[in-house]
Amino acid sequence: MRTGNPTLNDNTFKRLAHVEPSSQVMTLQGTVNKSILLLALLLFPACWVWNQFFAGVDPARIQMLLLLGVIGGLITALITVFKKQWAGITAPVYAVLQGLVIGALSAIFESQFPGIVIQAAGLTFGVLFALLAAYKSGLIRVTENFRLGVVAATGAIALVYAANFILGFFGISMPFIHDSGPVGIAVSAVIVIVAALNLVLDFDFIEKGAETQAPKYMEWYAAFGLMVTLIWLYIEMLRLLAKLRQR
């Protein structure tokens, strides 16, 4: 049950005590409901920051909200990963904080490339539902080789982003990550594909969790993990579309 999503990996359900009665175990419907709730919690602050940006609020304030969302979201995500039992509290907090990030980034991209946000959002949810349909129909099967390939690709992307972040402190930027040339676009396209394939692994992980009757709080944790992948996919969609617009 390995998945490329660091919040949903093959150790998540290990050492979790099975809970009785059945009303206190993880279900697919419960996870779906909580995922929808987290999405709503993300949208409210995202819309607020968006309105603040286009109302002419001081850009420094928008940057502060963005920084708050990034740092606060990272801390909350780490707490959720190590304290899964707290996911019922930390997952909603994470969604709100990421709403600040999504709202700020979306507004910045939209100001530079009008119409890009609706395109990125449409593509993100289009990919989500298309892959869900493909997974449920059996068109995409999560084999061990499929898992290993996505995990390896995700890990490689994470290492490249980490290296780029560290090198940024020395004024060095890794080639092609921000480039809008053919190679840069190809790199972004590959990253989008890898992020999308992580959704398939997440679907499989959540289904297995329901089958093994994990504790009820794992619904929140699973919804949180799915939210992490969706946010990553949306941001990468924005980056790819922006590169295409620049050509």
Steps between C-alpha positions, in 0.01 A plus 500: 500500500783740424407838358705790374312740723719537813189535715351177368763227496523129569559551873193712566268216602767302684462478877150649480261314725180384335199668650161350583211545441487549123362854541841600632706384205621678188266494199526624143194722538635650820829580330321658203287716731803622690690570178214720381499681835875564482459634147232742623723612787777567248279700264375754757843649591614460139211716377564753777869539409406518132257787571759676715755482219272643233363762740845656496620392844869561570697222319713461813189388687422241232856373522466477878182294466675278246795448734266429791321237293820334384670482839185429698389239249836324515496489880140380510571235236793364700289487815228314310745247362647419841176533698237341280251492787495882490406511132141598584642832624821545305360409156242785504767740626728387218223558244441855625872582494539358151204711397720804569769355275264402219322835514821700484665291228183489292460877517864559405478265200162641397634856502773394259298257288126579505282190496776263608342414837173368361698296248729352768207423732300341219793285393575396858148380573471355151808288564370404845167367373647343188757305699242404762279360225794318343599354837149387595446342156826308523649679202792600721630226728728581791769235468819490702704624205254786449539599866878480492520707182280780634675498838842523334389784272340688788812463711717627217279807455510569873881484498525736203264751665694477827830555320355795308373652826839468669691630198265796487664637815823527300335662200515180296199368311486149356446504120163422343294519823387855428589508131211548255690337214411158355711314757355701790146431379581130461635490857183663635285260297682200650455640851127548436473139382681371808281709730191366323616139533538554873122544508460143376722372779303706750172350376643152546637586843167639621312196366739265677463699822123460490535128425728447802257695723748758620393727790244770422751784539685362198223646283632844591857390442420345162308812395799709606734287291276531196487877552882514498509335157222719357672819614828385347328410172319836483818700560688300237211559258536873559874483435457299180228727362706808587796361304276430203358855517851647500586347164 
